[in-house]
């Protein structure tokens, strides 16, 4: 799901060094942060990344960069449009709504700091 619905909206690196990790690992770390509500500096990055564990600052940097480029909202709109609106699919829609609410709250906190 991450490769099909989220990674295709993340902007590709146009210059500089190639990424040293898989982007889906970074997305998993961000989604876990949004799900659990843990502070950025307490994010268990060692459990998300393989041999080379990155810092929470790099995970936050990618989240901030992708938030500014609107990648999260584009992927949300894609997911929302792929769901049908029958009564059976409301459980999945409620989960997506909670993710959007968490993203909006986090965006408001970031904007207040800046």
C-alpha angles and dihedrals in degrees: 000000000000093000094047102039109025111023094056090064096048111101115247122238108260100187141004128049120342115254115275094210139042112269093224089064090055091047090050090053091050093047090049090051091051092046098048100032092223117159116263094245091052094052109129095232093165091069094052102047127060123226096334109055114201125211126258088247091065091049090050091046091056092045091051093046092049092045092055091049090051093237093139095053092045091053090046092053090049091051092045092052092050093059121085118227099232119127091256093063098051092096091062091044092053089053090052091048091054090052091052092049090051091048092050092049091049091048090052091051091050092049091051091053093049 
